[in-house]
Amino acid sequence: MADSTVVSNTENLMKYMSLDQRGSVQAEYIWIDANGALTSFPNGTSTVPPPARPPGGNSDVYLRPVAIFPDPFRQGDNILVLCETWDSDGSPNKFNYRHEAARLFETHAKEEFWFGLEQEYTLLGTDGWPYGWPSGGFPGAQGPYYCGVGTGKVYCRDIVEAHYRACLYAKVAISGINAEVMPSQWEYQVGPVPGIDMGDHLWMSRFILHRVAEEFGVRISFEPKPIKGEWNGAGLHTNVSTNATRAEGGMKAIEAMMKKLEARHVEHIAVYGEGNEERLTGRHETGSIEKFSYGVADRGGSIRIPRQCAKDGKGYFEDRRPASNADPYQITGIIAETLCGGL
């Protein structure tokens, strides 16, 4: 009986999922709460969601739909609706980071920002320990797991593949997956996606990942250093390009951007995720949280310029500082703000 609270009884569920909806469409509304966590509710045929209700007095927060995705769980014409949160006085909620980012991208539309985010995450058992690891113990040292194939090298590939297919169905711009350096840790990539759409697609991909994992009785952790010691942390590496960097001679634009990013290193770290100080130590393929650095093909720097981009003289750069739990709206927004001089 206890297992039924952990693992969905999918076989029984499916006979109901095949029932005719008689012309109705289900919309599930999804938003980011004050804790930076995803929240949702299915709402039948409603086209405008009722307000969300956080704890406390005067607690109603209104939801405004901003992006719609096909629903890979209910399928058919059903949809997933990503929402912004707004207060009753008509102002964006203080945790609504999307609103400010959207303003920045609208103001600097001529730059044509493209982003590609690499979302790392860790699969945990119900006991909170990495899935597939000995209970309370450790597998062999890091080395054979990165992009690994075979029993003992990878864990929960079924969840990873299910998530990939569900994202494709939902028209999330997922573009790849790989097993990561720490066993039971994976990465998927979203993008390239322009401007504000990057955050929308990344948040929806996270929601879908949590929902898929529910059915396997596995928890998803975006903590940047889930296991202390000699294990790689988890990041949200952010690949960035603009019209200027993609044009001939774009390396000059990238070099100029490095100076701007260095000048605001502290401000970027402040919004690049909680617990990031445990990950950005200068070890395990990270730069130091205390110092900005960059280089060609340098995975130990704050910024990596891909070798091919340096060879071509144009392209993009990778900001390796963001933690896996960071808000993509804050990441992409502050990058646009720093490189373009704000509003």
GIWOCOR-V709851 format. One record per helix or strand of 3 or more residues. SS is the DSSP state (H for helix, E for strand). FROM is the first residue (numbers start at 1). TO is the last residue. If there is no record, write none. Layout:
<<SS & FROM & TO> <SS & FROM & TO>>
//
This chain:
<<H & 2 & 5> <H & 10 & 17> <E & 27 & 32> <E & 38 & 42> <E & 60 & 70> <E & 79 & 86> <H & 97 & 107> <H & 109 & 111> <E & 114 & 124> <H & 157 & 169> <E & 174 & 179> <E & 185 & 194> <H & 197 & 214> <E & 219 & 221> <E & 235 & 241> <H & 243 & 246> <H & 250 & 263> <H & 265 & 270> <H & 276 & 278> <E & 294 & 296> <E & 303 & 305> <H & 307 & 312> <E & 317 & 319> <H & 328 & 340>>
//
